[in-house]
Amino acid sequence: MYYDAQGQLRSMLTSWTNLHELDSFMSASGGRSWFRVDDLLRLSALISQMRADQDDESAP
């Protein structure tokens, strides 16, 4: 957990940091992949939602 620039408490998946324990994905990938497919899909969905929200705000 951390505070963002606006002072809001935020969190981040430990799998996105070096604080998580090695799991079967990390062991199998042997360090060749930094991101899991499901994490990338969630990130893609988040970016798409942010873009849609931004488009809604700029619509007349």
C-alpha positions in Angstrom: 0.0 0.0 0.0 1.2 3.5 -0.7 -0.1 7.1 -1.0 -0.4 8.6 -4.4 0.4 12.2 -5.3 -3.1 13.3 -4.2 -2.7 11.6 -0.8 -5.1 8.7 -1.6 -4.2 5.3 -0.2 -3.5 2.9 -3.1 -2.4 -0.7 -3.5 -0.6 -2.8 -6.1 -0.4 -6.5 -6.7 2.7 -8.0 -5.1 3.2 -10.0 -8.3 4.1 -6.6 -9.9 6.9 -6.1 -7.4 9.9 -7.9 -6.1 8.2 -8.6 -2.8 6.2 -11.6 -3.9 7.3 -15.2 -3.4 8.3 -17.3 -6.4 5.3 -19.2 -7.7 5.0 -21.9 -10.3 4.7 -19.4 -13.2 8.0 -17.6 -12.1 9.7 -21.0 -11.7 8.5 -22.2 -15.1 9.3 -19.0 -17.0 12.9 -19.0 -15.6 12.9 -15.2 -15.5 12.2 -15.0 -19.3 8.8 -13.3 -18.8 8.2 -10.3 -16.5 4.4 -10.4 -16.8 1.7 -13.0 -16.5 -0.8 -13.2 -19.3 -3.7 -12.6 -16.9 -2.0 -9.5 -15.4 -1.4 -8.1 -18.9 -5.1 -8.7 -19.8 -6.2 -6.9 -16.6 -3.8 -4.0 -17.5 -5.2 -3.8 -21.0 -8.8 -3.7 -19.7 -7.9 -1.0 -17.2 -6.3 1.1 -19.9 -9.3 0.6 -22.2 -11.6 1.7 -19.4 -9.5 4.8 -18.7 -9.5 5.7 -22.3 -13.3 5.2 -22.5 -13.8 7.4 -19.4 -11.5 10.0 -20.9 -13.5 10.0 -24.1 -16.8 10.3 -22.1 -15.4 13.4 -20.3 -14.3 15.1 -23.5 -17.6 14.4 -25.4 -19.8 17.6 -25.9 
